Amino acid sequence: MKLFLKPILVLGISMAFFACNSGSENKDDASAMPADSSSASTATTTTPAPAAFTPFDVAEITHTVKDYAKWRPAFNADSVNRKANGLEDIVVGRNMDDPNKILIALKVSDTAKAMAFAADPKLKEAMDKAGVISKPVFELFHVIRYNPDSKEKQWVTVTHKVKDFDTWLKVFDAEGTATRATYGLIDVVLARGIQDSNLVHIVFDIKDMAKAKARINDPALKKLMTDGGVISVPKIEFYNSTE
């Protein structure tokens, strides 16, 4: 998927090569001493490291529409208004269980502007005209990890509240990305709520849907969450990317 949340952190490497040219003997004169000549050259090739990952903010808007085919052109036409309010489109997803339930992820340059945009009556008017039939849910997250390399078309979001973020993170990291990958889940985004830093939002791209769903419903995962101090019922939603 493009990314939402799925944060970036690469080390450059450099290698030096040395070459020496040996002296040559004078074969025409057996008494001649070997030439005492040598040369050396050094060439260094450096691969510059990509810029380090910089955390960024995102807004997620979820709502249900009457007809996606009618809503999408209206959404696309409003892109100028979003940009004017410091919002950059990241991805639009359709819920797998209800394709008319839409998730919109936007990169935020100014959280105050984003909140004002969400509260603007003109936005509600535009949504109503486009066929939005549910109350929109607007959430702000601070992305602290992001994997730009995973581009799957199916993904799952997991949102829950934890007692202490640092404690939870240790348990999450102890499980590790490699282990999650064996369950068909590829880490893409790890974010914290801007208004509540103990609200954790994770996005995984899905490589294997059967394995991913089995893991989501695994009692062992529930225990892992408990060990990490999860204190709310996780909100877990599966999406198809529309990009």
MARSE-189351 format. One record per residue: x, y, z of N, C-alpha, C in turn; residue in three letters. Coordinates in steps of 0.02 Angstrom, whole numbers, plus 50000, padded with zeros to 5 digits. Atoms other than C-alpha are relative to their C-alpha. Example, Ala and Ser with C-alpha at 12.3 -4.5 7.8 and 13.67 -1.06 7.14 Angstrom:
BEGIN
n.x, n.y, n.z, ca.x, ca.y, ca.z, c.x, c.y, c.z, resn
50045, 49941, 50000, 50615, 49775, 50390, 50045, 50060, 50000, ALA
49958, 49941, 49997, 50684, 49947, 50357, 49961, 50055, 50037, SER
//
This chain:
BEGIN
n.x, n.y, n.z, ca.x, ca.y, ca.z, c.x, c.y, c.z, resn
50042, 49940, 50000, 50000, 50000, 50000, 50043, 50062, 50000, MET
49962, 49937, 49994, 50054, 50180, 49984, 50001, 50018, 50073, LYS
50011, 49968, 49940, 50073, 50249, 50139, 50050, 50054, 49997, LEU
50023, 49969, 49947, 49955, 50274, 50273, 50056, 50004, 50028, PHE
49977, 50012, 49957, 50033, 50230, 50442, 50031, 49991, 49934, LEU
50001, 50004, 49989, 50127, 50049, 50295, 50072, 50029, 49985, LYS
49912, 49996, 49960, 50362, 50236, 50408, 50000, 49981, 49985, PRO
50012, 49991, 49928, 50655, 50273, 50314, 50060, 49976, 50039, ILE
49942, 50005, 49956, 50799, 50188, 50408, 50052, 49954, 49966, LEU
49952, 50042, 50038, 50944, 50127, 50293, 50071, 50023, 50012, VAL
49930, 49983, 49988, 51131, 50121, 50326, 50039, 49998, 49935, LEU
49957, 50001, 50059, 51250, 50171, 50187, 50063, 49960, 50013, GLY
49937, 50038, 49991, 51406, 50064, 50158, 50051, 50025, 49949, ILE
49948, 49980, 50047, 51571, 50108, 50080, 50056, 49949, 50002, SER
49945, 50049, 50004, 51715, 49997, 50021, 50058, 50032, 49962, MET
49940, 49972, 50032, 51892, 50044, 49972, 50038, 49943, 49966, ALA
49963, 50050, 50037, 51992, 49950, 49843, 50071, 50026, 49987, PHE
49930, 49981, 50010, 52181, 49952, 49832, 50032, 49954, 49946, PHE
49967, 50040, 50052, 52284, 49894, 49682, 50074, 50020, 49996, ALA
49928, 49986, 50005, 52471, 49880, 49667, 50027, 49970, 49935, CYS
49966, 50026, 50060, 52575, 49860, 49510, 50070, 49977, 50020, ASN
49935, 50026, 49982, 52728, 49748, 49532, 50053, 50023, 49949, SER
49945, 49980, 50045, 52898, 49789, 49457, 50011, 49946, 49947, GLY
49986, 50048, 50054, 52955, 49705, 49296, 50075, 49987, 49995, SER
49929, 50018, 50006, 53120, 49611, 49271, 50025, 50013, 49929, GLU
49968, 49992, 50065, 53243, 49649, 49130, 50024, 49931, 49978, ASN
49984, 50068, 50020, 53247, 49481, 49040, 50062, 49997, 49955, LYS
49943, 50000, 50046, 53386, 49535, 48918, 50067, 50000, 50036, ASP
49938, 49997, 49963, 53517, 49555, 49055, 49992, 49962, 50064, ASP
50008, 50044, 49943, 53531, 49412, 49179, 50029, 50031, 50063, ALA
49968, 49970, 49941, 53641, 49520, 49292, 49962, 50062, 50025, SER
50036, 49939, 49979, 53518, 49661, 49299, 49960, 49987, 50063, ALA
50039, 50005, 49939, 53438, 49693, 49466, 49927, 50010, 49984, MET
50072, 49989, 50011, 53246, 49682, 49475, 49985, 50074, 50009, PRO
50019, 49929, 49996, 53170, 49850, 49445, 49966, 50013, 50066, ALA
50028, 49983, 49935, 53128, 49935, 49608, 49946, 50054, 49990, ASP
50053, 49952, 50012, 52969, 50016, 49552, 49934, 49972, 50027, SER
50066, 50021, 49975, 52797, 50009, 49629, 49953, 50059, 49995, SER
50051, 49946, 50002, 52638, 50106, 49614, 49938, 49976, 50035, SER
50062, 50018, 49966, 52479, 50108, 49710, 49948, 50054, 49987, ALA
50054, 49951, 50009, 52312, 50189, 49681, 49941, 49980, 50044, SER
50056, 50013, 49955, 52164, 50204, 49793, 49938, 50035, 49972, THR
50063, 49971, 50023, 51985, 50229, 49736, 49946, 49984, 50051, ALA
50052, 50010, 49950, 51840, 50251, 49854, 49932, 50017, 49970, THR
50068, 49989, 50024, 51659, 50232, 49805, 49953, 50001, 50060, THR
50045, 49994, 49943, 51529, 50292, 49929, 49928, 50004, 49977, THR
50071, 49997, 50014, 51344, 50257, 49922, 49967, 50043, 50054, THR
50028, 49956, 49948, 51257, 50401, 50011, 49939, 49967, 50032, PRO
50057, 50028, 49964, 51133, 50348, 50144, 49939, 50043, 49988, ALA
50062, 49961, 50008, 50952, 50398, 50114, 49987, 50040, 50064, PRO
50016, 49958, 49942, 50884, 50532, 50229, 49965, 49958, 50053, ALA
50030, 50036, 49945, 50835, 50469, 50400, 49925, 50014, 50003, ALA
50072, 49992, 49995, 50650, 50442, 50433, 49982, 50057, 50047, PHE
50025, 49945, 49958, 50560, 50594, 50501, 49927, 49985, 50017, THR
50070, 50011, 49981, 50401, 50561, 50601, 49954, 50053, 49970, PRO
50048, 49953, 50029, 50246, 50642, 50529, 49930, 49986, 50027, PHE
50069, 50006, 49975, 50062, 50668, 50569, 49953, 49981, 49944, ASP
50052, 50019, 50048, 49912, 50591, 50483, 49932, 50011, 50030, VAL
50070, 49998, 49981, 49726, 50615, 50488, 49965, 49941, 49967, ALA
50040, 50054, 50030, 49608, 50469, 50462, 49927, 50019, 50008, GLU
50072, 49987, 50000, 49428, 50497, 50414, 49965, 49936, 49978, ILE
50040, 50059, 50020, 49306, 50351, 50412, 49927, 50020, 50000, THR
50072, 49989, 50005, 49126, 50359, 50356, 49971, 49952, 49949, HIS
50035, 50044, 50047, 48996, 50262, 50258, 49965, 50043, 49948, THR
50032, 49963, 50055, 48932, 50320, 50089, 49944, 49958, 49970, VAL
50057, 50035, 50031, 48773, 50277, 49996, 50023, 49963, 49938, LYS
49978, 50029, 50064, 48862, 50242, 49832, 50072, 50022, 49988, ASP
49929, 49982, 50009, 49052, 50235, 49815, 50013, 50032, 49932, TYR
49988, 49975, 50068, 49045, 50266, 49627, 49979, 50073, 49994, ALA
50021, 49930, 50000, 48954, 50430, 49659, 50045, 50042, 50045, LYS
49960, 49963, 49951, 49059, 50480, 49810, 50070, 50015, 49974, TRP
49929, 49993, 50017, 49231, 50455, 49733, 50014, 50061, 49956, ARG
49985, 49940, 50040, 49222, 50590, 49596, 49994, 50064, 50041, PRO
50008, 49940, 49957, 49161, 50716, 49726, 50061, 50008, 50045, ALA
49940, 49998, 49958, 49306, 50669, 49839, 50061, 50024, 49961, PHE
49943, 49980, 50042, 49432, 50687, 49698, 49997, 50075, 49983, ASN
50008, 49930, 50018, 49361, 50857, 49651, 50016, 50046, 50057, ALA
49988, 49958, 49941, 49387, 50920, 49829, 50074, 50001, 50020, ASP
49929, 50006, 49982, 49576, 50887, 49826, 50032, 50069, 50010, SER
49972, 49932, 49994, 49615, 51073, 49803, 49986, 50028, 50070, VAL
50019, 49976, 49934, 49521, 51113, 49963, 50041, 49966, 50054, ASN
49959, 50036, 49951, 49615, 50978, 50058, 50071, 50028, 50002, ARG
49932, 49973, 50004, 49783, 51043, 49998, 50005, 50069, 50032, LYS
50001, 49932, 49971, 49735, 51220, 50048, 49999, 49998, 50076, ALA
50003, 50008, 49927, 49710, 51154, 50225, 50057, 49956, 50026, ASN
49940, 50036, 49978, 49879, 51066, 50232, 49992, 49925, 50003, GLY
50013, 50072, 50000, 49814, 50891, 50193, 50019, 49970, 49933, LEU
49976, 50033, 50061, 49897, 50775, 50068, 49975, 49928, 49999, GLU
50028, 50068, 50006, 49811, 50616, 50007, 50055, 49947, 50006, ASP
49955, 50058, 49995, 49897, 50454, 50058, 49967, 49939, 49969, ILE
50035, 50059, 50026, 49771, 50316, 50026, 49926, 50004, 50018, VAL
50071, 50009, 49987, 49586, 50279, 50015, 49987, 49925, 50000, VAL
50015, 50072, 49995, 49526, 50108, 50072, 49925, 49988, 50007, GLY
50070, 50022, 49993, 49360, 50016, 50061, 49999, 49939, 50046, ARG
50005, 50054, 49952, 49312, 49905, 50205, 49980, 49935, 49966, ASN
50013, 50064, 50033, 49313, 49721, 50156, 49930, 49974, 50017, MET
50067, 50025, 49980, 49152, 49684, 50252, 49945, 50045, 49974, ASP
50049, 49952, 50025, 49062, 49841, 50191, 50037, 50048, 49953, ASP
49962, 49959, 50048, 49137, 49917, 50031, 49980, 50073, 49997, PRO
50021, 49930, 49998, 49038, 50077, 50059, 50024, 50035, 50064, ASN
49968, 49968, 49942, 49130, 50107, 50223, 50071, 50018, 49978, LYS
49939, 49973, 50029, 49277, 50216, 50175, 50048, 50024, 50054, ILE
49948, 49971, 49958, 49442, 50255, 50261, 50044, 50043, 49956, LEU
49958, 49954, 50037, 49538, 50407, 50201, 50059, 50019, 50045, ILE
49940, 49981, 49962, 49718, 50434, 50260, 50032, 50060, 49966, ALA
49972, 49938, 50025, 49792, 50608, 50241, 50061, 50020, 50040, LEU
49941, 49973, 49965, 49965, 50675, 50282, 49985, 50072, 50021, LYS
50018, 49936, 49971, 49949, 50828, 50394, 50062, 50043, 50010, VAL
49944, 49953, 49989, 50064, 50979, 50389, 49986, 50048, 50058, SER
50019, 49954, 49946, 49967, 51080, 50519, 49938, 49970, 50035, ASP
50056, 50034, 49966, 49859, 50991, 50649, 49943, 50048, 50016, THR
50052, 49951, 49984, 49766, 51150, 50697, 49956, 50011, 49938, ALA
50038, 49991, 50061, 49716, 51177, 50516, 49957, 49938, 49984, LYS
50036, 50063, 50013, 49666, 50994, 50500, 49937, 49995, 50043, ALA
50057, 50003, 49955, 49552, 51004, 50651, 49947, 50051, 49980, MET
50047, 49949, 50022, 49474, 51165, 50588, 49964, 49977, 49936, ALA
50029, 50026, 50062, 49446, 51083, 50418, 49947, 49948, 50015, PHE
50048, 50053, 49982, 49359, 50934, 50499, 49936, 50029, 50030, ALA
50058, 49970, 49967, 49243, 51050, 50596, 49964, 50051, 49955, ALA
50030, 49950, 50044, 49203, 51164, 50448, 49933, 49976, 49973, ASP
50066, 50020, 50027, 49016, 51158, 50404, 50001, 49989, 49925, PRO
49996, 50009, 50072, 49066, 51171, 50221, 50021, 49929, 49982, LYS
49980, 50069, 50012, 49149, 51000, 50234, 49940, 49954, 50008, LEU
50060, 50041, 49989, 48991, 50924, 50305, 49951, 50007, 49941, LYS
50044, 49988, 50057, 48892, 51003, 50165, 50024, 49962, 49939, GLU
49971, 50036, 50058, 49010, 50931, 50035, 49992, 49925, 50008, ALA
50009, 50071, 49987, 49002, 50760, 50117, 49928, 49978, 49988, MET
50070, 50016, 50009, 48813, 50762, 50121, 49982, 49997, 49926, ASP
50014, 49998, 50072, 48808, 50809, 49938, 50029, 49940, 49964, LYS
49967, 50058, 50031, 48928, 50666, 49896, 49968, 49934, 50020, ALA
50034, 50062, 49981, 48816, 50540, 49984, 50026, 49966, 50062, GLY
49977, 50028, 49936, 48899, 50516, 50154, 49938, 49992, 50045, VAL
50061, 50013, 49962, 48765, 50435, 50263, 50013, 49982, 50073, ILE
49984, 50013, 49930, 48856, 50410, 50429, 50038, 50060, 50028, SER
49961, 49947, 49969, 48936, 50527, 50553, 50074, 49985, 49990, LYS
49929, 50013, 50012, 49119, 50544, 50501, 50039, 49996, 50067, PRO
49954, 50005, 49943, 49252, 50490, 50627, 50067, 50028, 49977, VAL
49938, 49966, 50019, 49405, 50603, 50621, 50051, 49987, 50056, PHE
49948, 50016, 49951, 49566, 50545, 50708, 50068, 50026, 49976, GLU
49932, 49977, 50015, 49742, 50618, 50716, 50051, 49955, 50033, LEU
49948, 50044, 49974, 49896, 50509, 50736, 50069, 50028, 49982, PHE
49930, 49983, 50012, 50083, 50539, 50750, 50037, 49937, 49981, HIS
49967, 50060, 50026, 50175, 50412, 50643, 50073, 49999, 50022, VAL
49931, 50005, 49976, 50337, 50354, 50726, 50040, 49946, 49963, ILE
49967, 50049, 50042, 50376, 50207, 50611, 49960, 49993, 49936, ARG
50034, 50006, 50064, 50337, 50188, 50428, 50042, 49961, 49950, TYR
49965, 50041, 50050, 50384, 50060, 50296, 49972, 50018, 49931, ASN
50026, 49978, 50066, 50368, 50137, 50121, 50006, 49946, 49946, PRO
49985, 50050, 50051, 50422, 49978, 50031, 49944, 49949, 49989, ASP
50053, 50049, 50007, 50269, 49871, 50061, 49942, 50032, 49962, SER
50050, 49971, 50044, 50138, 49900, 49926, 49941, 49953, 49989, LYS
50055, 50047, 50008, 50005, 49769, 49957, 49934, 50037, 49990, GLU
50065, 49971, 50013, 49826, 49801, 49903, 49950, 49987, 50056, LYS
50044, 50015, 49943, 49750, 49729, 50062, 50037, 50015, 50064, GLN
49967, 49982, 49939, 49786, 49791, 50237, 49950, 50000, 50058, TRP
50042, 50002, 49940, 49721, 49787, 50415, 50024, 50054, 50048, VAL
49984, 49951, 49949, 49715, 49924, 50545, 49982, 49971, 50069, THR
50012, 50021, 49931, 49728, 49886, 50731, 50009, 50061, 50045, VAL
49997, 49941, 49956, 49687, 50023, 50856, 49977, 49980, 50069, THR
50019, 50015, 49931, 49686, 50004, 51044, 50036, 50047, 50048, HIS
49969, 49958, 49949, 49728, 50096, 51204, 50042, 49956, 50045, LYS
49955, 50037, 49956, 49873, 50041, 51314, 50010, 50039, 50065, VAL
49989, 49968, 49935, 49913, 50074, 51495, 50063, 50043, 49999, LYS
49936, 49964, 50005, 50092, 50127, 51458, 50032, 49983, 49933, ASP
49976, 50013, 50068, 50160, 50147, 51282, 50068, 49966, 50000, PHE
49933, 50029, 50000, 50342, 50106, 51323, 49999, 49926, 50018, ASP
50007, 50070, 49981, 50291, 49944, 51409, 49972, 49960, 49943, THR
50030, 50035, 50057, 50181, 49896, 51263, 50050, 49991, 49944, TRP
49954, 50002, 50056, 50317, 49936, 51136, 50053, 49945, 50010, LEU
49951, 50053, 49987, 50441, 49817, 51220, 49971, 49932, 49982, LYS
50032, 50064, 50016, 50317, 49673, 51202, 49991, 49994, 49924, VAL
50010, 49998, 50073, 50277, 49723, 51022, 50065, 49985, 49963, PHE
49935, 50010, 50032, 50462, 49730, 50975, 50029, 49931, 50015, ASP
49976, 50067, 49983, 50498, 49566, 51065, 49970, 49948, 49953, ALA
50030, 50045, 50050, 50376, 49481, 50947, 50037, 50008, 49934, GLU
49958, 49986, 50058, 50465, 49564, 50801, 49965, 49997, 49933, GLY
50029, 49997, 50068, 50429, 49602, 50619, 50005, 49933, 49964, THR
49991, 50065, 50035, 50498, 49434, 50560, 49947, 49950, 50021, ALA
50052, 50046, 49976, 50377, 49337, 50669, 49932, 50019, 49971, THR
50064, 49978, 50028, 50230, 49443, 50611, 49996, 49983, 49926, ARG
49999, 50016, 50072, 50284, 49413, 50431, 49981, 49927, 49988, ALA
50018, 50070, 50008, 50264, 49225, 50458, 49925, 49990, 50004, THR
50074, 50002, 49997, 50081, 49262, 50493, 49969, 50039, 49943, TYR
50026, 49964, 50057, 50064, 49357, 50330, 49988, 50074, 50012, GLY
50010, 49930, 49981, 50070, 49528, 50416, 50066, 50038, 49993, LEU
49941, 49960, 50012, 50195, 49658, 50355, 49992, 50068, 50033, ILE
50004, 49936, 49965, 50229, 49806, 50470, 50005, 50058, 49950, ASP
49998, 49941, 50043, 50188, 49970, 50381, 50000, 50064, 50042, VAL
50006, 49939, 49960, 50136, 50101, 50510, 49993, 49983, 50074, VAL
50010, 50000, 49928, 50156, 50121, 50697, 49991, 50073, 50019, LEU
50016, 49931, 49984, 50074, 50278, 50763, 49968, 50004, 50069, ALA
50031, 49985, 49935, 50015, 50358, 50925, 49949, 50056, 49991, ARG
50049, 49948, 50004, 49861, 50463, 50951, 50030, 50067, 50019, GLY
49975, 49934, 49984, 49898, 50649, 50950, 49966, 50028, 50063, ILE
50036, 49975, 49942, 49764, 50688, 51078, 50005, 49952, 50059, GLN
49990, 50050, 49947, 49798, 50528, 51177, 50059, 49957, 49979, ASP
49939, 50035, 50022, 49977, 50462, 51162, 50001, 49926, 50018, SER
50004, 50071, 49984, 49927, 50295, 51238, 49950, 49964, 49955, ASN
50041, 50031, 50052, 49810, 50263, 51091, 50048, 49978, 49945, LEU
49952, 50028, 50048, 49909, 50148, 50975, 49962, 49981, 49936, VAL
50030, 50015, 50065, 49870, 50133, 50790, 50053, 49966, 49957, HIS
49953, 50039, 50039, 49954, 49999, 50684, 49968, 49981, 49934, ILE
50024, 50022, 50066, 49937, 49960, 50499, 50047, 49945, 49975, VAL
49962, 50055, 50030, 49992, 49795, 50424, 49975, 49988, 49929, PHE
50018, 50027, 50066, 49995, 49750, 50240, 49992, 49925, 50007, ASP
50016, 50072, 49995, 49929, 49575, 50210, 50029, 49962, 49941, ILE
49971, 50043, 50051, 50032, 49448, 50115, 49960, 49935, 49992, LYS
50038, 50063, 50000, 49924, 49298, 50161, 49938, 50011, 50043, ASP
50061, 49982, 49963, 49743, 49334, 50210, 49980, 49946, 50050, MET
50020, 50054, 49954, 49707, 49162, 50286, 50043, 50000, 50062, ALA
49955, 49998, 49942, 49861, 49170, 50397, 49988, 50062, 50042, LYS
50010, 49938, 49964, 49829, 49351, 50443, 49937, 49997, 50044, ALA
50062, 50004, 49961, 49649, 49320, 50498, 50006, 49949, 50056, LYS
49990, 50050, 49948, 49702, 49164, 50593, 50039, 50030, 50058, ALA
49959, 49969, 49947, 49831, 49266, 50688, 49959, 50052, 50038, ARG
50041, 49949, 49967, 49709, 49408, 50724, 49953, 49967, 50051, ILE
50047, 50035, 49956, 49591, 49280, 50804, 50035, 49951, 50047, ASN
49962, 50047, 49959, 49730, 49183, 50892, 49999, 50020, 50074, ASP
49998, 49983, 49929, 49711, 49175, 51082, 50070, 50020, 50024, PRO
49931, 49981, 49981, 49902, 49188, 51091, 50012, 50074, 49988, ALA
49992, 49929, 50013, 49890, 49361, 51015, 49963, 50041, 50054, LEU
50037, 49966, 49947, 49759, 49412, 51142, 50042, 50001, 50064, LYS
49957, 50002, 49940, 49878, 49356, 51281, 50058, 50049, 49992, LYS
49944, 49954, 50013, 50019, 49455, 51200, 49978, 50072, 50012, LEU
50027, 49933, 49989, 49910, 49610, 51201, 49991, 50014, 50074, MET
50009, 49993, 49927, 49867, 49581, 51383, 50067, 50012, 50034, THR
49933, 49993, 49971, 50052, 49562, 51425, 50027, 50071, 49986, ASP
49976, 49933, 50018, 50084, 49728, 51337, 49960, 50056, 50032, GLY
50039, 49949, 49965, 49952, 49817, 51440, 49945, 50032, 49959, GLY
50057, 49974, 50039, 49813, 49839, 51310, 49939, 50001, 50046, VAL
50054, 49992, 49952, 49665, 49906, 51409, 49933, 50017, 49966, ILE
50063, 49989, 50035, 49532, 49928, 51274, 49989, 49943, 49951, SER
50015, 50050, 50051, 49445, 49814, 51152, 50030, 50025, 49934, VAL
49968, 49976, 50062, 49551, 49824, 50993, 49948, 50009, 49944, PRO
50040, 49990, 50060, 49466, 49897, 50840, 50041, 49975, 49941, LYS
49963, 50033, 50054, 49520, 49787, 50695, 49958, 50002, 49937, ILE
50037, 49993, 50062, 49467, 49826, 50516, 50043, 49984, 49940, GLU
49965, 50020, 50060, 49517, 49753, 50349, 49977, 50043, 49941, PHE
50015, 49956, 50056, 49529, 49861, 50193, 50032, 49977, 49935, TYR
49971, 50006, 50066, 49558, 49850, 50007, 50020, 50070, 49977, ASN
49979, 49936, 50027, 49659, 49991, 49931, 49964, 50014, 49935, SER
50034, 49980, 50062, 49570, 50088, 49794, 50048, 50031, 49951, THR
49951, 49966, 50044, 49730, 50159, 49720, 50023, 49954, 49944, GLU
//
